[in-house]
Amino acid sequence: MFSSIRGTKDILPKDQKFWDYFKNEAFKQSSIYGFERIDTPTFEMTDLFLRGIGIGTDIVTKETYSFIDRGENNITLRPEGTASVCRAYIQNAMYTESQPKKFYYFTSIFRYERPQSGRLREHHQFGIETLGSNDPFLDGEIIQFAWNLLSKLGLNKLNLNLNTIGDQNDRANYIKSLKSYYTKSDWDNTKCKDCENRIDTNTLRILDCKNKNCQNYINEAPNMIDYASDSTINHFEKVKNYLDLSKIKYTINKSLVRGLDYYTNTVFEITSKENKSQNALVGGGRYNGLIEQLGGPSTPGTGFGMGVERVINEIIESDININEKINSKILFTSIDENSYDKKIKYNLIARNNNINSEISTEGKSLKATMRYANNNDFSIVIILGHEPQGNNNTVSIKYLESGKQENISENELLTMLNKNNDE
């Protein structure tokens, strides 16, 4: 017997309502905020992610699904959404259009990492990207977008962590100080294997290391804000002001740096207040300089990625009523061969009138048909061939919720089916 590959998961029919609920809210809010949908290929040239995400990041060094295709091209399954959107922006010369450009996407993400709750090796990401402006208002907007979306989905036990990691000059000065602090401390004797490499390749990631020995040194580490330029501080103050106007509470977290090399200035993360090890729902920030690294013109950018599985898990665990719209669902069945064609005829009429309907399969008894209808959320069973008092133009209707059953004429049945279309 075959099973799904470790780190992947089937989305079964019973779970689709949660996915539809998420997508409906996310897509509707994207439209309200002026974002347009973009879809990019599942795989890209590996160099796109090496240049964009960074050679020293955990994603590139440990987690990408990369292979050589039959054309001898080095290919990687998409491990995140931003680099592909930026590639599409450059390739299609969207920088020549009016700016900023605002995009949203809903896509599969592939990372070879230890499967966790809400984070599989193939998982899904909803993201938004704004390209073409350095206005701090846009940083505030994407944070408010994420916060507002989660709130509309019914999630209100949330924390917002915020930080600035400065521009490239600020960061260079800060990293120099950070390296000096760590190498002069006892950390050098207790550091984890990952941070032994990070100190030279991805220094900022030391600050969000989950290893207990490394965490002991974070509180006394230099603060990035002390190395920020006036322009960086001014930008950050305007982002905070936007959040204050939006009445969104936040915590300044000096160890928040995000895991990708392309981030600059504002970074943020929204987490669940529930006590669990994997509680990050959304992360993102500004990434000025990424477009240039990928071969495009100087173009500022900002955006976020939202882990869909984690958000849906949070919705389910919070027992949120997703207010599904309940429509009539009709099952047509016949109890004799003479009414078999009528069963098909009325089912086609129902579907032409946008009614959710099916016909019972051949060979089912009436009792088995009723059991099938109850188990599959049908609201009405229409029984053809049930001809009381010799009336061959009569059908029987069973209302499953109330248990009521009545006989109506075929003309009345047609009126009932056509009424849905009139509405």
Sequence and secondary structure as in RCSB ss.txt:
>XXXX:A:sequence
MFSSIRGTKDILPKDQKFWDYFKNEAFKQSSIYGFERIDTPTFEMTDLFLRGIGIGTDIVTKETYSFIDRGENNI
TLRPEGTASVCRAYIQNAMYTESQPKKFYYFTSIFRYERPQSGRLREHHQFGIETLGSNDPFLDGEIIQFAWNLL
SKLGLNKLNLNLNTIGDQNDRANYIKSLKSYYTKSDWDNTKCKDCENRIDTNTLRILDCKNKNCQNYINEAPNMI
DYASDSTINHFEKVKNYLDLSKIKYTINKSLVRGLDYYTNTVFEITSKENKSQNALVGGGRYNGLIEQLGGPSTP
GTGFGMGVERVINEIIESDININEKINSKILFTSIDENSYDKKIKYNLIARNNNINSEISTEGKSLKATMRYANN
NDFSIVIILGHEPQGNNNTVSIKYLESGKQENISENELLTMLNKNNDE
>XXXX:A:secstr
     TT     GGGHHHHHHHHHHHHHHHHHTT EE    SEEEHHHHHHHT TTSHIIIII  EEE TTS EE
EE S SHHHHHHHHHHTTGGGSSS EEEEEEEEEE  S  BTTB SEEEEEEEEEES   HHHHHHHHHHHHHHH
HHTT   EEEEEEE   HHHHHHHHHHHHHHHHHSTHHHH  HHHHHHHHHSGGGGGG   HHHHTTTTTS  GG
GG  HHHHHHHHHHHHHHHHTT   EE TT   S TT EEEEEEEEESSS S  EEEEEEE TTHHHHTT  S  
EEEEEEEHHHHHHHHHHTT         EEEEEESSGGGHHHHHHHHHHHHHTT EEEE  TT  HHHHHHHHHH
TT SEEEEES  GGG TTEEEEEETTT  EEEEEHHHHHHHHHHHHH 
